Amino acid sequence: MNTMDINGYRAVIQYDPEIEMFRGEFMGLNGGADFYAKDIEGLRREGEISLKVFLDMCREDGVEPRKEFSGRFNLRVSPELHAEISTRAAAEGKSLNQWVTDLLDEVIHAN
């Protein structure tokens, strides 16, 4: 997985070939915080600095650093896929919502 955990905050990591550096971007924040480095050790160091600056700014401004998620999102699929998913969920004795939730949880936590 292209993620890095820094002090309890998760960042997505990508390599940018144009500048020949790794770029990290923290997810789930009430604002943007990114960082760059040529290697993983440097990336972690820069991530810690970037996160500290972001958290200090949040404290100064009285802003909650983590974005709040409602637990709801809309998903659009084809009518055919919707029918297949509904049938599969019913066959497993689950609601459509529970079946999709279980599947997403399984995919996210698979190692």
LUMLORO-445162 format. One line per 8 residues: number of its first residue (from 0); their letters; for each residue x, y, z of N, C-alpha, C, O, CB. Coordinates in steps of 0.05 Angstrom, whole numbers. Glycine has a CB too. Example, Ala and Ser with C-alpha at 12.3 -4.5 7.8 and 13.67 -1.06 7.14 Angstrom:
2
0	as	264,-114,156,246,-90,156,264,-66,156,285,-66,169,226,-89,181 ~ 257,-45,142,273,-21,143,258,1,157,268,23,161,282,-12,114
//
This chain:
111
0	mntmding	17,-24,0,0,0,0,18,25,0,38,25,13,-19,0,24 ~ 10,45,-14,25,69,-16,16,89,5,9,112,-2,23,81,-44 ~ 17,81,30,10,99,52,31,98,73,47,79,75,-18,91,64 ~ 32,119,89,51,121,111,36,132,135,22,152,132,76,138,103 ~ 40,120,158,28,130,182,49,146,197,71,137,203,18,106,200 ~ 42,171,203,60,189,217,45,200,241,26,216,238,70,212,198 ~ 53,192,264,41,202,289,10,199,289,-4,217,299,48,231,294 ~ 0,177,279,-28,171,279,-44,184,256,-69,182,256,-40,181,305
8	yraviqyd	-30,197,238,-43,209,215,-33,194,190,-9,188,188,-37,239,213 ~ -51,188,171,-44,172,148,-40,190,124,-55,209,118,-66,152,141 ~ -18,185,109,-12,200,85,-10,181,61,0,158,64,15,216,89 ~ -19,190,38,-16,175,13,11,183,1,17,207,0,-40,180,-6 ~ 26,164,-8,53,169,-19,53,162,-49,43,141,-57,74,152,-4 ~ 64,180,-65,67,176,-93,94,185,-102,106,203,-89,44,190,-110 ~ 104,174,-124,130,183,-135,124,202,-158,108,195,-176,147,159,-144 ~ 136,225,-158,133,244,-180,158,244,-197,178,255,-190,127,273,-169
16	peiemfrg	156,231,-221,180,229,-238,190,256,-249,213,258,-256,174,210,-260 ~ 172,275,-251,180,301,-262,200,315,-244,219,328,-253,156,319,-266 ~ 197,312,-218,216,325,-199,234,305,-185,250,312,-169,201,342,-178 ~ 230,279,-192,246,257,-181,245,257,-151,266,254,-138,274,258,-191 ~ 221,259,-140,218,259,-111,192,244,-104,174,242,-120,217,288,-100 ~ 192,235,-79,167,224,-68,151,247,-57,162,266,-46,173,202,-46 ~ 125,244,-59,106,264,-48,87,250,-30,75,230,-37,91,279,-71 ~ 84,261,-6,64,251,13,42,272,17,48,296,17,77,244,40
24	efmglngg	18,263,20,-4,281,26,-22,268,47,-32,246,44,-21,286,0 ~ -25,283,69,-42,273,91,-71,273,82,-80,292,69,-38,290,116 ~ -85,252,90,-113,249,83,-130,253,108,-121,249,130,-119,221,71 ~ -155,261,104,-174,263,126,-169,287,143,-177,287,167,-173,239,142 ~ -157,308,132,-152,332,148,-170,355,139,-181,354,117,-122,341,145 ~ -174,374,156,-190,398,150,-172,419,137,-171,442,145,-203,409,175 ~ -157,411,117,-138,428,103,-117,411,90,-118,387,92,-125,449,122 ~ -99,424,76,-79,409,61,-52,409,76,-44,429,88,-75,422,34
32	adfyakdi	-39,386,75,-12,384,86,2,363,69,-4,339,70,-13,375,116 ~ 22,372,54,37,353,38,67,358,43,75,377,56,31,357,8 ~ 83,339,33,112,340,38,126,324,16,115,306,4,118,328,66 ~ 152,330,12,168,318,-9,196,310,1,206,322,20,171,338,-32 ~ 207,289,-11,234,281,-4,244,261,-26,228,250,-41,236,268,24 ~ 270,257,-27,282,239,-47,282,210,-38,283,192,-54,311,248,-52 ~ 280,206,-11,280,178,-1,260,176,21,248,195,31,309,170,9 ~ 255,151,30,234,145,49,241,157,77,223,168,90,230,115,52
40	eglrrege	266,156,85,274,167,111,268,197,111,257,208,130,303,162,117 ~ 276,211,89,272,239,87,242,246,85,233,266,96,286,250,62 ~ 227,228,72,198,232,70,185,232,97,168,248,103,186,211,51 ~ 193,212,114,182,211,141,189,236,157,172,247,171,192,185,155 ~ 214,244,155,223,268,169,207,293,160,198,308,177,253,273,165 ~ 205,296,134,190,319,123,160,317,130,147,338,135,193,321,93 ~ 149,293,131,122,289,139,117,298,167,96,310,173,113,260,135 ~ 135,291,185,132,299,213,133,329,216,117,340,231,155,286,230
48	islkvfld	150,342,201,152,372,201,126,384,191,115,402,203,176,382,185 ~ 117,374,168,93,384,155,68,381,173,52,399,176,87,370,128 ~ 66,357,186,44,352,204,45,370,228,25,381,237,44,323,213 ~ 69,374,240,72,392,263,63,420,256,48,433,271,101,392,273 ~ 71,431,233,63,458,224,33,459,221,20,478,231,77,465,197 ~ 21,439,209,-8,438,205,-22,438,231,-41,453,235,-16,414,188 ~ -14,420,250,-27,418,276,-24,444,292,-42,452,306,-16,394,291 ~ 0,456,291,4,482,305,-15,503,294,-27,518,310,33,491,302
56	mcredgve	-18,504,268,-37,524,256,-65,519,264,-80,537,270,-34,523,225 ~ -73,493,266,-100,486,274,-105,495,303,-126,507,309,-105,456,272 ~ -85,490,321,-87,499,349,-90,529,350,-107,539,365,-63,490,365 ~ -74,544,336,-74,573,336,-102,584,327,-112,603,338,-52,584,318 ~ -113,571,306,-138,580,294,-163,567,307,-185,574,301,-138,574,265 ~ -158,549,326,-181,536,339,-196,517,321,-221,514,323,-200,556,351 ~ -182,504,302,-195,486,283,-188,457,290,-166,451,297,-185,493,254 ~ -208,440,288,-205,411,291,-188,402,268,-196,405,245,-232,396,294
64	prkefsgr	-165,389,272,-148,381,250,-160,358,232,-156,358,208,-122,371,260 ~ -174,340,244,-185,318,229,-213,325,217,-230,336,231,-187,292,246 ~ -216,318,193,-242,321,180,-262,301,192,-254,278,198,-240,317,148 ~ -286,309,195,-307,291,206,-321,278,182,-330,292,164,-327,307,224 ~ -324,252,184,-338,237,163,-365,228,173,-368,220,196,-322,213,153 ~ -386,230,157,-413,224,165,-418,194,166,-436,184,179,-433,237,146 ~ -402,178,151,-408,150,149,-426,143,126,-435,120,122,-419,139,175 ~ -433,164,110,-450,160,87,-437,170,61,-423,190,62,-478,174,91
72	fnlrvspe	-441,155,40,-433,165,13,-450,152,-8,-459,129,-4,-403,159,8 ~ -455,166,-29,-471,155,-51,-453,141,-71,-431,149,-77,-487,178,-65 ~ -463,119,-81,-449,103,-100,-467,98,-124,-489,88,-121,-438,76,-87 ~ -457,104,-147,-473,99,-172,-461,75,-186,-438,74,-192,-473,124,-190 ~ -479,56,-192,-471,33,-208,-493,28,-229,-514,40,-228,-469,7,-189 ~ -487,11,-248,-506,5,-268,-530,-10,-256,-527,-23,-235,-493,-12,-291 ~ -553,-8,-269,-577,-23,-258,-571,-53,-257,-581,-67,-239,-601,-17,-276 ~ -556,-63,-276,-550,-92,-277,-533,-100,-252,-538,-120,-240,-535,-99,-303
80	lhaeistr	-513,-84,-246,-496,-89,-223,-512,-86,-198,-508,-102,-179,-471,-71,-223 ~ -529,-67,-196,-546,-62,-173,-562,-88,-168,-565,-97,-145,-564,-37,-177 ~ -574,-98,-189,-591,-122,-186,-574,-146,-177,-583,-161,-159,-604,-129,-213 ~ -550,-149,-188,-533,-172,-180,-524,-169,-151,-523,-189,-136,-508,-173,-198 ~ -517,-145,-142,-509,-140,-115,-532,-146,-96,-528,-159,-75,-498,-111,-111 ~ -555,-137,-102,-579,-141,-86,-584,-171,-82,-591,-180,-61,-603,-127,-97 ~ -582,-186,-104,-587,-215,-104,-566,-228,-86,-573,-246,-70,-586,-226,-132 ~ -541,-221,-90,-519,-233,-74,-523,-227,-44,-519,-245,-28,-492,-222,-83
88	aaaegksl	-530,-202,-37,-535,-195,-9,-557,-212,2,-555,-223,24,-541,-165,-7 ~ -579,-214,-12,-602,-230,-3,-595,-259,1,-603,-272,20,-626,-227,-23 ~ -579,-269,-18,-570,-297,-16,-553,-302,9,-553,-325,19,-554,-305,-41 ~ -540,-282,19,-524,-284,43,-539,-275,68,-528,-274,90,-498,-268,40 ~ -565,-269,64,-581,-261,87,-574,-234,98,-577,-229,122,-579,-282,108 ~ -565,-216,81,-556,-189,90,-571,-168,74,-581,-172,52,-526,-186,87 ~ -573,-145,87,-583,-122,72,-562,-113,52,-538,-121,54,-590,-98,91 ~ -570,-98,32,-551,-88,12,-529,-72,26,-506,-75,20,-566,-71,-10
96	nqwvtdll	-537,-55,44,-518,-38,58,-498,-55,74,-474,-50,73,-532,-19,77 ~ -508,-75,89,-490,-91,105,-471,-108,87,-447,-111,94,-506,-110,123 ~ -481,-118,65,-464,-134,47,-441,-117,36,-418,-126,36,-481,-146,24 ~ -448,-93,26,-427,-75,15,-408,-66,37,-384,-66,33,-440,-50,2 ~ -418,-60,61,-401,-52,83,-381,-74,90,-357,-69,94,-418,-44,108 ~ -391,-98,92,-374,-121,99,-353,-125,78,-329,-130,84,-391,-147,102 ~ -361,-123,52,-342,-126,30,-320,-105,31,-296,-111,27,-357,-126,3 ~ -328,-80,35,-308,-58,36,-289,-62,60,-265,-57,57,-323,-31,38
104	devihan	-300,-69,83,-284,-74,106,-264,-96,101,-240,-94,109,-301,-81,130 ~ -272,-117,88,-255,-140,82,-232,-131,63,-209,-138,67,-271,-163,69 ~ -239,-115,43,-218,-106,24,-198,-87,37,-174,-90,33,-232,-92,0 ~ -208,-69,53,-191,-49,67,-172,-63,87,-149,-54,89,-208,-28,81 ~ -181,-83,101,-165,-95,121,-151,-121,112,-138,-134,129,-182,-102,145 ~ -152,-127,87,-137,-151,77,-107,-144,76,-100,-123,66,-148,-159,49 ~ -91,-162,85,-62,-158,84,-49,-180,68,-25,-180,65,-50,-157,111
//
